[in-house]
Amino acid sequence: MDKRGHVLNAVLLAVALGFVLEPAGDVATFRTVAAVFVPLVLGALFPDVDTHFGKHRKTLHNLPVLAIVVAYPVVFDNLHWVWLGVLTHYVLDILGTTRGIALFYPLWDEEFGAPIGVPVSSDYASVMMLAVTAFEVVLAVGVVYVLIPTLPPDIVQAFGI
């Protein structure tokens, strides 16, 4: 996906996540949308910083980088939701494009993707981005309503959920 696709994915996901976390559609819903909006968009843009240094889809498109960003809310109590933007960037590159990403870089250069992706320049890239976004929203609903209730409260609080 290109930067436009990653930003649109993050914006749509932030709005959907606001309603998943606060489904009433009231002020609390819009406050939640506002709380996740900027960090999610920034996180979605972060992996593409490697277009300016290192190797694109390798240097910042891997599991060690994701682990560092996931640790920030736990260790430093900041950057809540940025990790989710980074994760959605990865999901969009893996499922939405034909190239994939190097998940295990720098240990392994091979890029992994799903066979359902389209080339970034395809006329269907936007449709694919919307399909992946819908898939991510369904996953978010599952996490919020099925997984999170089973987790210890201190873990849930550490991630700001």
VMD Tcl script that draws the C-alpha trace (Angstrom):
set ca {
  {0.00 0.00 0.00}
  {1.07 3.58 -0.51}
  {1.08 6.23 2.22}
  {-2.42 7.38 1.25}
  {-3.74 3.85 1.72}
  {-2.06 3.48 5.12}
  {-3.44 6.81 6.33}
  {-6.96 6.06 5.12}
  {-6.78 2.61 6.72}
  {-5.72 4.18 10.04}
  {-8.42 6.88 9.89}
  {-11.18 4.37 9.16}
  {-9.88 2.01 11.81}
  {-9.69 4.82 14.41}
  {-13.32 5.75 13.80}
  {-14.43 2.10 13.90}
  {-12.37 1.44 17.02}
  {-14.01 4.42 18.73}
  {-17.38 2.79 18.17}
  {-16.11 -0.68 19.12}
  {-14.76 0.60 22.45}
  {-17.61 3.06 23.15}
  {-20.58 1.87 21.07}
  {-23.16 4.34 22.42}
  {-22.39 6.97 19.75}
  {-22.26 9.73 22.33}
  {-19.52 12.10 23.53}
  {-17.54 9.18 24.97}
  {-17.46 7.56 21.53}
  {-16.11 10.69 19.87}
  {-13.62 11.22 22.69}
  {-12.34 7.69 22.12}
  {-12.08 8.31 18.37}
  {-10.06 11.46 19.11}
  {-7.84 9.60 21.60}
  {-6.87 6.85 19.16}
  {-6.91 8.88 15.92}
  {-3.53 10.65 15.96}
  {-1.49 7.83 17.55}
  {-3.00 5.31 15.13}
  {-2.23 7.46 12.09}
  {1.32 8.19 13.31}
  {1.90 4.51 13.95}
  {0.58 3.63 10.50}
  {3.05 6.05 8.91}
  {6.07 5.09 11.03}
  {7.19 1.92 9.17}
  {7.52 3.84 5.90}
  {10.24 6.01 7.42}
  {12.49 3.25 6.09}
  {11.90 4.60 2.57}
  {14.41 7.32 3.52}
  {17.03 5.15 5.19}
  {17.79 1.46 5.30}
  {15.85 -1.01 3.20}
  {12.16 -0.41 2.56}
  {9.87 -3.15 3.88}
  {12.75 -4.50 5.91}
  {14.35 -1.98 8.30}
  {11.12 -0.91 10.03}
  {8.73 -3.58 8.75}
  {9.60 -6.43 11.11}
  {8.65 -8.10 14.36}
  {11.54 -6.66 16.46}
  {10.37 -3.10 15.64}
  {6.79 -4.05 16.47}
  {7.92 -5.54 19.80}
  {9.70 -2.29 20.71}
  {6.66 -0.17 19.88}
  {4.33 -2.55 21.77}
  {6.59 -2.25 24.83}
  {6.40 1.55 24.99}
  {2.99 1.82 26.71}
  {4.03 -0.82 29.22}
  {7.51 0.50 30.00}
  {7.17 4.26 29.54}
  {3.40 4.83 29.81}
  {3.31 6.72 26.51}
  {2.73 6.07 22.82}
  {-0.55 4.31 23.56}
  {-2.18 3.18 20.30}
  {0.94 3.86 18.16}
  {1.70 0.14 18.29}
  {-1.69 -0.57 16.76}
  {-0.95 1.79 13.87}
  {2.34 -0.03 13.24}
  {0.59 -3.40 13.43}
  {-2.14 -2.33 10.99}
  {0.54 -1.07 8.60}
  {2.11 -4.53 8.66}
  {-1.25 -6.25 8.17}
  {-2.06 -4.01 5.23}
  {1.33 -4.69 3.59}
  {1.08 -8.45 4.20}
  {-2.54 -8.98 3.16}
  {-3.07 -6.09 0.78}
  {0.02 -6.19 -1.43}
  {1.78 -8.82 -3.48}
  {5.22 -8.01 -2.06}
  {4.73 -8.53 1.69}
  {7.27 -7.57 4.37}
  {10.44 -9.01 5.93}
  {8.97 -10.01 9.30}
  {12.20 -11.48 10.67}
  {14.65 -8.85 9.40}
  {17.59 -8.42 10.16}
  {17.91 -12.16 10.79}
  {16.18 -13.14 7.55}
  {15.62 -10.99 4.43}
  {12.74 -13.02 2.99}
  {9.51 -11.05 2.58}
  {6.25 -12.70 3.62}
  {2.85 -11.87 2.21}
  {-0.51 -13.46 1.54}
  {-1.49 -14.70 -1.92}
  {-4.52 -12.37 -1.97}
  {-2.68 -9.04 -2.30}
  {-2.56 -6.71 -5.28}
  {0.32 -4.62 -6.61}
  {0.59 -1.20 -4.93}
  {-0.06 0.50 -8.27}
  {-3.15 -1.63 -9.02}
  {-6.53 -0.08 -9.74}
  {-7.83 -2.40 -7.00}
  {-5.45 -1.19 -4.27}
  {-8.12 0.98 -2.63}
  {-10.67 -1.84 -2.71}
  {-8.09 -4.17 -1.15}
  {-7.30 -1.56 1.52}
  {-11.02 -1.34 2.40}
  {-11.29 -5.14 2.57}
  {-8.26 -5.39 4.88}
  {-9.66 -2.56 7.02}
  {-12.97 -4.42 7.36}
  {-11.04 -7.54 8.38}
  {-9.12 -5.50 11.00}
  {-12.38 -4.10 12.40}
  {-13.78 -7.63 12.75}
  {-10.58 -8.63 14.57}
  {-10.88 -5.57 16.83}
  {-14.43 -6.57 17.78}
  {-13.18 -10.06 18.62}
  {-10.32 -8.74 20.71}
  {-12.47 -6.24 22.61}
  {-15.47 -8.46 23.27}
  {-13.89 -11.92 23.46}
  {-10.16 -11.70 24.29}
  {-9.88 -8.67 26.58}
  {-12.50 -9.86 29.09}
  {-10.33 -12.93 29.69}
  {-7.10 -10.97 30.36}
  {-5.87 -9.83 33.79}
  {-6.85 -6.18 34.47}
  {-3.23 -5.00 34.89}
  {-2.36 -6.13 31.36}
  {-5.44 -4.40 29.95}
  {-4.57 -1.19 31.84}
  {-0.95 -1.29 30.67}
  {-2.14 -1.03 27.08}
  {-4.57 1.76 27.88}
  {-7.64 -0.20 26.88}
}
mol new
graphics top color blue
foreach p $ca { graphics top sphere $p radius 0.5 }
foreach p [lrange $ca 0 end-1] q [lrange $ca 1 end] { graphics top cylinder $p $q radius 0.2 }
display resetview
